[in-house]
């Protein structure tokens, strides 16, 4: 018998709702109100999300973000800046005590990312996990030079045709693991790098070239363009196979939605966005 988890696809939502719902789902799982859950979502407007520990004013050109019409939100997970535009975003929320969940962040990341691995296989890509082997690669992990996600190697990185294809971040709170991440359909690299602050243009160009060398979006990989709907179908099947689970739909109650709306206020606040 496969274990049954909840599944919810909330479609296009604003950045504050998106982050509030991920946090609320963590609360619901923590309180035992719902089973482990996989969620899919997209962003309206396209949004730059920054990691919980990032220093906003030091790393991000806030005026450029506004000028381009992008949303701006701080995540509750760590990591670096991610431009959520043409992508499918996923989140997985599961108790730390779950028998299939390893105790370490890295190993749990590998288990959860099996869902992504199988999703890429459903789309016909040859995907695998890369493990940084050399001391130099491992040192890079500890000291990422850039504020942009996707441009540093990480443990059990998901690689297709030699390039990183999904960026994920994880937090553990209230006895629950929350992992969420971006599966890029396509990416505007110039737009992305314009929003980060660099010491000089040479460094910016160098970082941009490194990004192009390391990261890739699904529609850069094949002549056949993959639609968002195709991605949703493939990755839903991928998580079922990769985690060996079956899905049942999640309908949120009025009380649960009220909790989400209350949390939205936190993500909307400058106090949280500019936190030191």
C-alpha positions as CSV (number, residue, x, y, z in Angstrom):
1,X,0.0,0.0,0.0
2,X,1.4,3.4,-1.0
3,X,1.2,6.2,1.5
4,X,-1.3,8.9,0.5
5,X,-0.1,12.6,0.6
6,X,-2.1,15.7,-0.1
7,X,-1.6,17.6,-3.4
8,X,-2.6,21.2,-4.2
9,X,-2.0,23.3,-7.3
10,X,-2.8,26.9,-6.4
11,X,-1.9,28.3,-9.8
12,X,-0.9,32.0,-10.3
13,X,-0.8,33.9,-7.1
14,X,0.9,37.0,-5.7
15,X,4.3,36.6,-3.9
16,X,2.8,37.3,-0.4
17,X,0.1,34.7,-0.8
18,X,2.6,32.2,-2.2
19,X,5.0,32.5,0.8
20,X,2.2,32.7,3.3
21,X,0.6,29.5,2.1
22,X,3.9,27.6,2.3
23,X,4.3,28.7,5.9
24,X,0.7,27.9,6.7
25,X,1.0,24.4,5.2
26,X,4.0,23.9,7.5
27,X,1.8,24.9,10.4
28,X,-1.0,22.6,9.4
29,X,1.3,19.6,9.0
30,X,3.0,20.5,12.3
31,X,-0.4,20.5,14.1
32,X,-1.5,17.2,12.4
33,X,-4.4,18.9,10.5
34,X,-3.2,17.6,7.1
35,X,-1.0,14.8,5.8
36,X,2.3,15.6,4.1
37,X,1.7,17.8,1.1
38,X,3.1,18.6,-2.3
39,X,2.1,22.0,-3.7
40,X,2.6,23.5,-7.2
41,X,2.3,27.2,-7.9
42,X,3.3,30.1,-10.2
43,X,3.7,33.9,-9.6
44,X,1.8,37.0,-10.6
45,X,3.6,39.3,-11.0
46,X,6.9,37.6,-11.7
47,X,8.9,38.0,-8.5
48,X,12.4,38.2,-7.1
49,X,12.5,36.2,-3.9
50,X,15.4,36.6,-1.5
51,X,16.7,34.1,1.1
52,X,15.8,34.6,4.7
53,X,19.4,35.6,5.6
54,X,20.1,37.8,2.6
55,X,20.9,41.5,3.2
56,X,18.4,43.2,0.9
57,X,19.9,46.6,0.5
58,X,23.4,45.4,0.2
59,X,22.7,42.7,-2.5
60,X,19.7,43.8,-4.4
61,X,19.1,46.9,-6.6
62,X,15.6,47.6,-5.3
63,X,14.9,50.4,-7.8
64,X,15.7,48.1,-10.7
65,X,13.3,45.5,-9.4
66,X,10.5,48.1,-9.2
67,X,11.5,49.6,-12.6
68,X,11.1,46.2,-14.2
69,X,7.7,45.6,-12.6
70,X,8.8,42.6,-10.6
71,X,7.4,41.7,-7.2
72,X,9.9,41.4,-4.2
73,X,9.5,39.1,-1.3
74,X,11.6,37.5,1.4
75,X,11.4,33.7,1.8
76,X,11.5,31.9,5.1
77,X,14.1,29.5,3.6
78,X,17.7,30.3,3.2
79,X,19.7,30.5,-0.1
80,X,20.0,33.3,-2.5
81,X,17.9,35.4,-4.9
82,X,15.6,33.6,-7.4
83,X,13.6,35.2,-10.2
84,X,10.3,33.5,-10.3
85,X,9.0,34.1,-13.8
86,X,8.6,31.3,-16.4
87,X,8.8,28.4,-14.1
88,X,6.9,25.9,-12.0
89,X,7.5,26.3,-8.3
90,X,7.0,23.3,-6.0
91,X,6.9,22.9,-2.2
92,X,7.1,19.7,-0.2
93,X,6.0,19.8,3.5
94,X,6.6,16.7,5.5
95,X,7.2,15.9,9.2
96,X,10.9,15.5,10.2
97,X,9.8,12.3,12.0
98,X,8.5,10.7,8.8
99,X,10.1,7.3,8.4
100,X,11.4,8.0,4.9
101,X,13.0,11.3,5.8
102,X,16.7,11.3,6.7
103,X,17.8,13.4,9.7
104,X,20.3,15.5,7.7
105,X,19.2,18.4,5.4
106,X,21.4,17.1,2.6
107,X,20.0,13.6,2.7
108,X,16.4,14.7,3.0
109,X,17.0,17.1,0.1
110,X,18.1,14.1,-2.0
111,X,15.0,12.0,-1.0
112,X,12.6,14.9,-1.8
113,X,14.4,15.8,-5.0
114,X,13.8,12.2,-6.3
115,X,10.4,13.7,-7.3
116,X,12.1,16.3,-9.5
117,X,14.4,13.7,-10.9
118,X,11.5,11.5,-12.0
119,X,9.6,14.5,-13.3
120,X,12.5,15.3,-15.7
121,X,12.6,11.7,-16.8
122,X,8.8,11.9,-17.6
123,X,9.6,14.9,-19.9
124,X,12.2,12.7,-21.6
125,X,15.4,14.3,-20.2
126,X,18.4,12.4,-18.8
127,X,18.6,13.7,-15.3
128,X,20.9,12.7,-12.4
129,X,22.2,13.9,-9.1
130,X,25.7,15.4,-9.1
131,X,27.8,15.3,-5.9
132,X,30.6,17.8,-5.5
133,X,33.7,15.5,-5.1
134,X,36.7,17.8,-5.1
135,X,37.8,19.8,-2.1
136,X,37.6,22.9,-4.2
137,X,33.9,22.2,-5.1
138,X,33.1,21.5,-1.4
139,X,34.8,24.7,-0.3
140,X,32.7,26.6,-2.9
141,X,29.6,25.3,-1.2
142,X,30.6,26.8,2.1
143,X,31.4,30.2,0.5
144,X,29.1,31.1,-2.3
145,X,30.3,34.2,-4.0
146,X,27.1,35.4,-5.6
147,X,23.7,36.5,-4.4
148,X,22.1,34.7,-7.3
149,X,20.7,31.2,-6.8
150,X,21.6,28.5,-9.4
151,X,25.2,29.6,-9.8
152,X,26.9,27.6,-7.1
153,X,27.2,23.9,-6.8
154,X,25.3,22.1,-4.1
155,X,25.0,18.6,-2.7
156,X,22.8,16.3,-4.8
157,X,22.3,19.0,-7.4
158,X,19.9,18.0,-10.1
159,X,21.7,18.0,-13.4
160,X,20.5,17.6,-16.9
161,X,23.0,17.5,-19.8
162,X,25.7,18.7,-17.4
163,X,23.8,21.8,-16.1
164,X,21.9,22.6,-13.0
165,X,18.2,22.7,-13.7
166,X,16.3,23.1,-10.5
167,X,17.1,25.3,-7.5
168,X,15.7,24.4,-4.1
169,X,15.9,25.6,-0.5
170,X,14.9,23.9,2.8
171,X,14.0,24.9,6.3
172,X,13.0,22.9,9.4
173,X,10.6,24.4,11.9
174,X,8.1,23.0,14.4
175,X,9.2,19.5,13.6
176,X,8.4,19.9,9.9
177,X,10.6,20.0,6.8
178,X,9.7,22.6,4.1
179,X,11.5,22.3,0.9
180,X,10.5,24.5,-2.0
181,X,12.2,25.4,-5.3
182,X,12.0,26.5,-8.9
183,X,11.8,24.3,-12.0
184,X,12.8,26.8,-14.8
185,X,10.9,26.7,-18.0
186,X,13.0,29.6,-19.4
187,X,15.0,32.4,-17.9
188,X,16.0,36.0,-18.9
189,X,19.6,36.1,-17.6
190,X,20.1,39.8,-18.4
191,X,17.0,40.8,-16.5
192,X,18.0,38.6,-13.5
193,X,21.6,39.9,-13.2
194,X,20.4,43.5,-13.6
195,X,18.7,43.3,-10.2
196,X,21.8,42.3,-8.2
197,X,24.5,44.7,-6.9
198,X,28.1,43.9,-7.9
199,X,31.3,45.7,-7.1
200,X,32.0,46.3,-10.7
201,X,30.7,45.4,-14.2
202,X,33.6,43.0,-14.8
203,X,32.5,40.9,-11.8
204,X,28.9,41.1,-12.9
205,X,29.9,39.8,-16.4
206,X,32.0,37.1,-14.9
207,X,29.1,35.9,-12.7
208,X,26.7,36.0,-15.6
209,X,29.0,33.9,-17.8
210,X,29.4,31.4,-14.9
211,X,25.6,31.2,-14.6
212,X,25.1,30.5,-18.3
213,X,27.8,27.8,-18.1
214,X,26.2,26.1,-15.0
215,X,22.5,26.7,-15.1
216,X,19.8,25.8,-17.7
217,X,16.1,26.0,-18.2
218,X,13.9,23.3,-19.7
219,X,13.3,25.1,-23.0
220,X,17.0,25.7,-23.5
221,X,17.5,21.9,-23.6
222,X,15.3,20.8,-26.4
223,X,13.8,22.1,-29.7
224,X,10.4,21.1,-28.5
225,X,9.0,23.7,-26.2
226,X,7.5,22.3,-23.0
227,X,4.4,24.0,-21.7
228,X,3.6,24.8,-18.1
229,X,0.8,22.2,-18.2
230,X,3.1,19.5,-19.5
231,X,5.5,20.4,-16.6
232,X,2.7,20.1,-14.1
233,X,1.6,16.7,-15.3
234,X,5.2,15.4,-15.5
235,X,6.3,16.6,-12.1
236,X,3.0,15.5,-10.4
237,X,3.7,12.0,-11.7
238,X,7.4,12.4,-10.8
239,X,6.7,13.1,-7.1
240,X,4.3,10.2,-6.9
241,X,6.9,7.9,-8.4
242,X,10.0,9.4,-6.8
243,X,8.5,9.5,-3.2
244,X,6.5,6.3,-3.8
245,X,3.2,7.9,-2.8
246,X,-0.3,8.5,-4.1
247,X,-2.0,11.9,-4.1
248,X,-5.4,13.1,-2.8
249,X,-6.6,16.6,-3.3
250,X,-6.3,19.2,-0.5
251,X,-9.2,21.5,0.1
252,X,-8.4,24.3,2.6
253,X,-11.0,25.2,5.2
254,X,-12.2,28.7,5.8
255,X,-10.2,28.8,9.0
256,X,-7.0,27.6,7.3
257,X,-7.4,30.2,4.6
258,X,-7.9,32.9,7.2
259,X,-4.5,31.8,8.7
260,X,-2.9,32.2,5.3
261,X,-4.3,35.7,4.9
262,X,-3.0,36.6,8.4
263,X,0.5,35.4,7.5
264,X,0.3,37.4,4.2
265,X,0.6,40.6,6.3
266,X,4.0,39.5,7.5
267,X,5.3,38.9,4.0
268,X,3.8,42.2,2.8
269,X,5.5,44.2,5.7
270,X,8.7,46.2,5.2
271,X,9.8,45.0,8.6
272,X,10.1,41.4,7.3
273,X,11.4,42.4,3.8
274,X,14.1,44.6,5.2
275,X,14.9,42.5,8.3
276,X,18.6,43.0,9.3
